[in-house]
Amino acid sequence: MTELATIQPARSFKILLLGDSCTDEYYIGTCDRLNPEAPVPIMNIREHYTTPGMASNVYKNLTTLGCEVDFITNAETITKTRYIDKKSGQHLLRVDNDRELTSWSGRTTLPLETYDAIVMSDYNKGFLTYSEMQHVCRSFDGPIFIDTKKTDLRRFNPAFIKINELEYSKRTSEASNMIITLGGRGAMYKKDFLTAVYDGYPAEIVDVCGCGDTFLSALTYQYLMTKDIDSAIIFANAAASITVQHRGNYAPTLDEINARH
């Protein structure tokens, strides 16, 4: 377990972020001919860079919005390497260097009562278990936002659960508060037996990488600002529509989102 330093912006909400992190690595190049040894393109690398990924990208998005964040994540290194054609922007290959993560103890010396919200970014790599996440849900008297690839969602009630359509199709139970992102079509909110749909913002999609992390961060920020989940979902849709217009992980600023929103 690694507890990263807290950023102290001028105005902020104080948030505890829990989740598994990785390094996103990008190789961008041109593909002008096929490999004579196999029917695959040959890439000439023109650019190479790395960015924080998974929960680390949520951390970047929250701090860009001016939040003060305490971050608990894995110490082990996970790397996702993407090979992208420079001309078309198409992802040709992704190589995941996964490894077994040491699970979090479920305990922290950080005083939970000092936080405005808790965010769990759970990519289900082993850092957060069901029991640890449930313990947090029981221990914190405040809003909790969970983005998870786990399927038994009912176990996290009454937290706000943010998932995508694929994750929703794989669920084995439903939570009482679920936000399902629908890509360019926006998002759907399901609370018990009520359902509301929020249109997305038109955008020229360059790369969807990291847009879920942006949505989660913006959702949390705007809910703390307004205490209104409808406003938060609309704001998060606007934020995500900015991220998809950039290659790789991109954390939009509050000014950018407000101008779009």
C-alpha positions in Angstrom: 0.0 0.0 0.0 1.2 3.4 -0.9 -0.3 6.7 0.5 0.6 9.5 -1.8 1.1 13.1 -0.7 -1.9 15.4 -0.4 -2.3 18.3 -2.8 -3.4 21.5 -1.2 -5.3 23.7 -3.7 -6.7 27.1 -3.0 -10.3 25.8 -2.9 -11.3 22.2 -2.7 -13.3 19.4 -1.4 -11.4 16.8 0.6 -11.6 13.4 -0.9 -10.2 9.9 -0.1 -9.4 8.0 -3.2 -8.9 4.2 -3.1 -8.1 2.0 -6.1 -5.7 0.1 -8.3 -3.4 2.1 -10.5 -1.2 1.5 -13.6 1.1 3.3 -16.0 -0.3 3.9 -19.5 2.4 3.7 -22.1 1.9 5.0 -25.7 3.9 4.2 -28.8 2.6 6.3 -31.7 4.0 5.8 -35.2 3.3 5.4 -38.9 2.5 2.2 -40.7 3.4 2.4 -44.4 4.0 -1.2 -45.3 3.2 -4.8 -44.3 5.6 -7.2 -42.7 6.8 -9.6 -45.4 7.0 -12.3 -42.7 3.3 -12.1 -41.7 0.2 -10.1 -42.8 0.6 -7.4 -40.1 1.7 -3.7 -40.4 5.2 -2.6 -39.6 5.2 0.5 -37.3 7.9 3.2 -37.3 7.7 4.7 -33.8 7.5 8.6 -33.9 6.4 9.3 -30.3 6.6 7.6 -27.0 5.2 8.8 -23.6 3.6 7.5 -20.4 0.7 8.8 -18.3 -0.8 7.7 -15.0 -3.7 5.3 -15.5 -6.7 3.7 -13.8 -7.1 5.1 -10.3 -4.1 7.4 -10.8 -5.9 9.0 -13.7 -8.9 9.6 -11.3 -6.4 11.2 -9.0 -5.2 13.5 -11.8 -8.8 14.4 -12.8 -9.8 15.2 -9.2 -6.8 17.4 -8.5 -7.2 19.2 -11.8 -10.7 20.1 -10.6 -9.1 21.6 -7.5 -9.8 18.8 -5.0 -7.6 17.9 -2.1 -7.0 14.2 -2.5 -5.5 11.5 -0.2 -4.8 8.5 -2.4 -4.3 4.9 -1.3 -3.2 2.5 -4.1 -1.1 -0.5 -5.0 2.7 -0.4 -4.7 3.2 -3.0 -7.5 3.6 -1.7 -11.1 1.0 -2.5 -13.8 1.7 -1.3 -17.3 -0.7 -1.0 -20.3 1.2 -0.4 -23.5 -0.7 0.9 -26.6 0.5 1.0 -30.2 -1.4 3.7 -32.2 -1.3 4.6 -35.9 -0.4 8.3 -36.1 -2.4 9.0 -39.3 -5.7 7.3 -38.4 -5.5 7.4 -34.6 -6.4 3.7 -34.6 -5.2 1.5 -31.8 -3.4 -1.4 -33.4 -2.4 -3.3 -30.3 -2.6 -3.1 -26.5 -0.2 -5.1 -24.3 -1.1 -5.5 -20.6 1.6 -6.3 -18.2 -0.6 -7.3 -15.3 0.6 -8.8 -12.0 -1.1 -10.0 -8.9 -1.6 -7.1 -6.5 -1.4 -7.2 -2.8 -4.9 -6.4 -1.5 -5.4 -3.4 0.7 -5.8 -4.1 4.4 -9.1 -2.3 4.5 -7.8 -0.1 7.3 -6.3 3.4 7.3 -5.1 5.8 9.9 -6.6 8.6 7.9 -9.6 10.1 9.8 -12.6 9.3 7.6 -14.8 12.0 9.2 -12.6 14.7 7.7 -13.5 13.8 4.1 -16.3 15.3 2.0 -16.5 12.1 -0.1 -14.8 8.8 -0.7 -14.1 7.6 -4.3 -13.3 3.9 -5.1 -11.8 3.3 -8.6 -11.9 -0.5 -8.7 -10.5 -2.1 -11.8 -10.7 -5.5 -10.1 -7.0 -6.2 -10.2 -6.9 -7.4 -6.6 -6.1 -4.3 -4.6 -9.7 -3.8 -3.4 -11.8 -6.8 -2.3 -15.5 -7.0 -1.7 -15.1 -7.1 2.1 -12.7 -4.1 2.1 -15.1 -2.0 0.0 -18.1 -3.0 2.1 -16.1 -2.0 5.2 -15.6 1.5 3.8 -19.2 1.8 2.8 -20.3 0.9 6.4 -17.7 3.1 8.0 -18.2 6.4 6.2 -21.1 8.7 6.9 -21.0 10.7 3.6 -21.3 10.3 -0.2 -19.3 7.4 -1.7 -18.7 7.0 -5.4 -17.6 3.6 -6.8 -16.5 2.7 -10.3 -16.1 -1.0 -10.3 -15.7 -4.1 -12.6 -17.1 -6.3 -9.8 -20.6 -7.8 -10.6 -22.4 -8.1 -7.2 -23.3 -4.4 -7.0 -25.9 -4.7 -4.3 -23.2 -5.3 -1.7 -22.1 -1.7 -2.0 -25.4 0.0 -1.1 -26.1 2.8 -0.6 -23.1 4.2 -2.5 -23.4 5.7 -6.0 -22.2 3.0 -8.4 -20.9 4.2 -11.8 -20.4 1.5 -14.5 -20.5 1.3 -18.3 -22.9 -0.7 -20.5 -20.7 -3.7 -20.7 -20.2 -3.8 -16.9 -24.0 -3.4 -16.5 -24.7 -6.4 -18.7 -22.4 -8.5 -16.6 -23.9 -7.6 -13.2 -25.3 -10.3 -10.9 -27.2 -7.9 -8.8 -28.4 -4.3 -8.9 -27.4 -1.5 -6.5 -30.0 1.1 -5.3 -28.1 4.0 -7.0 -26.5 3.2 -10.4 -25.2 5.5 -13.1 -24.6 3.7 -16.3 -22.5 5.5 -18.9 -23.7 5.1 -22.5 -20.8 6.4 -24.5 -21.8 9.2 -26.9 -25.5 8.7 -25.9 -24.9 10.1 -22.4 -25.8 8.3 -19.2 -28.6 6.6 -17.4 -29.4 6.8 -13.7 -31.3 4.0 -12.0 -32.5 4.5 -8.5 -34.6 1.6 -7.2 -37.5 1.4 -9.7 -37.0 4.8 -11.3 -34.9 5.4 -14.5 -33.7 8.7 -16.0 -31.6 9.2 -19.2 -29.3 12.2 -19.7 -28.2 13.0 -23.3 -24.5 13.2 -24.1 -22.7 16.2 -25.6 -21.7 15.9 -29.3 -18.0 15.4 -29.7 -15.5 14.3 -32.3 -14.1 11.2 -30.7 -10.4 10.8 -30.9 -9.8 8.4 -28.0 -12.2 7.0 -25.3 -9.3 6.1 -23.1 -9.8 7.6 -19.6 -13.2 9.1 -20.2 -14.7 6.9 -17.5 -12.2 8.2 -15.0 -13.1 11.8 -16.0 -16.8 11.1 -15.7 -16.3 9.6 -12.2 -14.2 12.6 -11.0 -16.5 15.2 -12.5 -19.6 13.4 -11.1 -18.1 13.5 -7.6 -17.0 17.1 -7.8 -20.4 18.4 -9.0 -22.4 16.4 -6.6 -20.4 17.9 -3.7 -21.0 21.3 -5.2 -24.8 20.9 -5.7 -25.9 17.8 -3.7 -27.9 17.0 -6.8 -27.2 13.8 -8.7 -29.0 15.1 -11.9 -26.8 18.1 -12.1 -23.7 15.9 -11.4 -24.5 13.5 -14.2 -25.0 16.3 -16.7 -21.8 17.9 -15.6 -19.9 14.6 -15.9 -21.3 14.0 -19.4 -19.9 17.4 -20.4 -16.5 16.6 -18.9 -16.3 13.2 -20.6 -17.1 14.8 -23.9 -14.0 16.9 -23.6 -11.7 14.0 -22.7 -12.7 11.9 -25.7 -11.5 14.7 -28.0 -7.9 14.1 -26.8 -5.5 11.2 -27.4 -4.8 9.3 -24.2 -5.8 10.2 -20.7 -6.9 13.9 -20.4 -8.1 15.7 -17.3 -10.2 18.7 -18.3 -10.1 21.9 -16.2 -13.1 23.4 -14.5 -13.1 26.3 -17.0 -13.2 23.9 -19.9 -16.1 21.9 -18.4 -18.1 25.0 -17.5 -17.7 26.4 -21.0 -18.9 23.1 -22.4 -21.6 22.6 -19.8 
